[in-house]
Amino acid sequence: MSRPSTTQRGYGYLHQRRRERMRRLVEAGIVRCARCQKIIAPGERWELDHVPGKQGYLGASHFLCNRSAGGKVGAAITNGKHRGWSRDW
């Protein structure tokens, strides 16, 4: 079984362009994490965070904030408690 392409996984050309634009702001030290609201320090690992279902973007998130949210969604799906969102509002 082959792995889906980057575009099929939601990380194609448009995602890469948007991430590059965001990278400049992150490296300037002026972007807050979309999850925890703390500044993402220049040089710190970060990701361009999708909304649930990958139908848009939340913005830049710390690597661990994004992965933690994804893990919670995965666990909720596994445990049959998924509501479609990665955090309670």
N, C-alpha and C positions, 0 to 999 in steps of 0.2 A: 504494500500500500504506500503510495507516495504522499508526501506532505503537501498540503494546500500551499499555493503561492502566497507571497507577501500581500498581494492585492486581495486575494480571497480571505486572508486572515485579518484584513483591515489595516494593513501597514504598507500600502502601495505608494505610488508616486505622490498623490495628493497629501497623504499622511506625512511622508518624508519631507515634502516642501513646507508644510505647516510646522513640523518639528524644527526644521532649520531656522525658520523665522523666530520661533520661540526660543531656540538655543541662544540667539544673540541677546535676548532680554534676560534669560537666566544667567548668562555669563556676566552681565552687567550688575547682577545682584539685586534686581528690582522685581522679581517674580515671587509671589506667594504660592505655596502648595495648595492645589485645589481641594485637598483632603484635610490637612491639619492647619492650614493658614499661616504656617511659619515660612519665612524667607528661605528659598532654595539658594544655598551658598554657591558662588562660582566654583566649578570643579566638582561639585557634589553630584552623585548619580541621581538622575531624574528620568521620567518618562512622560510622554504626551498621553494623558489619561482620557480614555473613552468614557462616555456615558454608558449605562447598561444597554446591551444590545448593539453597541458600536454604531449608533445612529448619529453620533456627534461627539463633541469633546467637552470635557470638564475644564481642561487646561493642563498646565504642567503640574506634576505631582512628584514628590520624593519617590524614589524607586521603591522603598519599603512601604510607604503609604499606599501606593498603587497596588503592589503585590499583595499586601495584607487585605485590602478591600476585595481583590479578586479571589483570594483564598476563602474569604467569608461567604462570597456568593457561591463558590464551588461547594463548600461544606453545606450550605443551605439547600442547594440542589440535591446533593447526595442524601441529605436527611429529610427531604421532602418538605422543606419549609421556605422555599424560595418565593419572594414577593416581587422580584424584578428589580429591586434596588440593592445596592451594596451597603447602604447605611440607613439608619432610621432618621427620618426628618422630623 
